Amino acid sequence: MSLTTRWIEIDAGGGEHYDGYLALPRAGKGPGVVIVQEIFGVNAHIRSVAEQYALAGYVAFAPDIFWRGERRVELGYEGADRDKALALLKGLDVEKTVADLGAAAKTLRAQPETTGKIGAVGFCFGGQLAYLMAARGTADAAVAYYGGGIQNKLDEADKIRAPIMFHYAEHDSSIPQTAVSEVKKRFAAHPNALFFDYPGVQHGFNCSDRSAYDQHASALAHGRTLEFLSSNL
């Protein structure tokens, strides 16, 4: 039996709505996971990530976070597409986006297929957003893959009570090792914060559509993430 996938509507409040891509596990029900996109939209890769988590038994939901600027944007990773992604990111209101993700988590919790708790797994800028979801209490566990800018939002760290996992690439041109050290230092006393470093790899190592993809690091990080989610959701 193939996976069931569909786009569903999210109530963003104030009479506004936006969409998210839902992938259901073959068992029909399971814990929920919000998959928070990179800056390239809910593209084929992010949809495949949602389906990957559905295959692992989760009700996976990838919200369209750029909807306020352009709905259902789907971009590649180089050239004009990358330029457009950066322009969309520049126009994004982070606080509104975090609130939108809270609405997405609420929508996911309300699905009849969702049982138990809700996790958030975010990539790149989405990693920062997963971190902020944990800080706002809209995720019961969070995973940040090479989350850009977290070091600039460490004033949010004390709000995080949920388990949180960080994956960092050694040769990340977007996140210097000094920034990684700042985040690690800030979470040193957190009882449920886990950090994993991936030597020799670059930003975006999880994405098989990017030149930075590294199969070993991607598989290792995914296994660690699944173990983390299974322990906390």
N, C-alpha and C positions, 0 to 999 in steps of 0.2 A: 504494500500500500504506500503510495506516495504521500509526501507531506501536504498538508492543507495550508495555503497561504492566501492572504487577501489584504487589501488596504481598508482600514476602518477609520472612523471619524473620532477626533478628540475635541472635547469641549474646553476651549481655552478661556472661557469666561467673557463677560461683556458682549455676549451674542456672537463671538467669533469662534471659528472651528478650524482645525487643520487635520492632516492625515498622518497615519503611521502604518508601517508594513508589519503585519502580524503573521507569524509562522507557528503552527500548532504541532505539538509532538504526536507521533503515531499512536501513543497510548490515549490520546484525547485530552488528558489533563496533566498538569505539572506546576511546579513553582514558576514564577514569572521573572523574566530578565529583560530590562530595557537595554537595548543596544544603541549606544550613542555614537552617531556617525562622526567621521572625519569632516574636514571642511569641503568635501567633494560631493556631499549630498547622500541621500539613500540610493546610492548607485548599485550596480550589479554586485560589487564586492560586499557592500554592507548588507544587501539582501541575502547574499550567500552566507555571511556570518550569522545572520538571524536564523537561517535554515540549519546551519551547523549546530547552533544551540538547541533548536527544536529537535534535531536528530538525537541530541543528548538528553532529551526528555523535558526540556523547558518550553514554556509558552514565551516566545521571544517576540519583542516588539521594538521596531526601529522607527522612532518619530522623525518627521520631516522638520528639522529645527530651523531651516532657512525660510520657512513659509511666509514670514512677515515681509521678506524681501522678494522672494520668488518661490513659488510652490513647486514641489517635486523636482528640484534641480538635480541633475545627474551628470557629473563631470568626470573627466579623466584626470590624470595626475601630472601632466606636462603642458607646456606651452600656454595657449590662450585659455584652456580650461583651468589651469592652475591660477592664471591671472584673475579669472572671473571668481574662482573660489576665494582668493585673498580679498577681492573687492567685497564679496558678500560677507566675509568675516568682519571686515572693517565696519560695515554697516549694521552689524548685529548688536543688539542691546542684551548684554549678558544677563542682567537681572530678569528681564522679561523672558529670556530663553530658559533660565533655571525654573521660573514659574511655569513655563510651558511644559517642561519636563516633569514637574510635579503633577501637572494635569494629565500627562501621558501615563505616569505611574498610577494615578487614580483610575484612569480608564483601563489599564492592564489589570489592576486588582479587581475591577468590576466584571471582567470577562468570566463567563461560567466555566471556562476551561482552566482558569488560574486557581491553584490551591496554595495556601500558605503565604510565604513571604515573597518580597520583590527585591531582586538585585539589579545593579546597574553595571554595565561593562562599556567603557568608553575608550575611543582611540583618538590620539592626537589632541586636538581641541576638545573632542568628546571626552577624553580622559579628565581634563579639567572640569568639565561639566558633571561627570560621574562623581568626582570628588565633591563638588558643590551640592549635588543631590544628597550625598551622605551628610554634609554639614547642615542641610535644611531638613533632614529627617524624612526625605521622601524615598530613600532606598534603605533596605535593611542590611545590605552589604554592597560594597562598591569595589570595582577594579578599574584602575587607570593604566592603560597602555600608553607609554611615552606621553604622558599628559603635559602638554605645553602650558606654561604660565602658572602652574600650581605654586611655584616658589614665590610668586607675587601675591598670593592669596592665603598666606599662612595665618592671617588673622582669623580665618575660618576654622583652623585646625582644632581649637578647643571645643568646638560645637560637635565634633564627630565622635559619636559613641559606638557607631556600628563598626564591624570588622571592615578593614580596607586593605587592598593589595595594590602595590605599585610595580610595574614592569618598566625598566629603563635600559636603553641601548648605550653601549660604551661610546660609540662614535656618532652621537646624535648632534648634528649641526644646529638643531633648534633648541636643544636643552643641554647647556654645558654641565660638566661634572660638578662645578661649583654649585649650580642650582640643585642638582640631585642631592648633594651633601647638605644643603640647607633644609630640604624637605625631610631627609633622614634624621637630621638633628632635631627638628621640630617634633617628630613623631617618636623619638627615642623612648619616651615614657608611656606611649599608647599601648595598652595591653593586647590589642588585636590588629596591629599594623604590620604588614609583611612587605618586604622589599626584595626584588630579584633584579640582578644586573645580568646583562647579556653581552659578554665580551666579543669584540670584533664585529659587531653588527651596527646598523644605522637606523635612524628614525624610519618608522614604517615597516619594520622587519616582519610584521604579521601579515601584510597584504601581498598576496601572490600576484596582484596586478601592478605592483611597483618594482622598480629595479632594485630597491633595497631589500626585497623579500629574502628571508633566510629560513629555509625549511626547518632546520634543527631548532633554532630559537623560537620559531612560531609554534612548532609542535610542543616544545617544552613549556612555553608560556601557557598554551591552551590547556595542557594537562594540569598544570598548577592551578589555573583558574577554575577548571571543573572541580578539582578537589576542594578548593576554597569555597566555591558555591555550594557544593553538596554538603559541606560541614556547617554552613551558615544560613541556608534557606530551608 
